[in-house]
Amino acid sequence: METPPSTTPADLTQLIRYVLTIDHLPDAEAAGRARGVLTSLGLIVDRLDPGTPGEAEVAALNSDSPGTEAIQQALEEAGFQLVNVTREVG
């Protein structure tokens, strides 16, 4: 299988981390639902702290993983609001 021209092999092995600030995450039950949403996107949930707002730290294995727009849409469909996201590659 050939690698698409816009993607280098190094891009496919980069770990991408997101720190997400999520509103409507008041308790452990809501955190469990949010964890399910994030893992269904193929993200690895390193940390998920409920609160108003709550915070999650997730990782994706490569640049083909979902971006912030897909994460936001999936969370909103589940009744959560993505307030802020920080993305870090490496």
Secondary structure, DSSP 8 states (H G I E B T S, - for coil): ----TT--TTGGG--EEEEEEEESB-SHHHHHHHHHHHHHTT-EEEEEE-BTTEEEEEEESSTTS--HHHHHHHHHHTT-EEEEEEEEE-
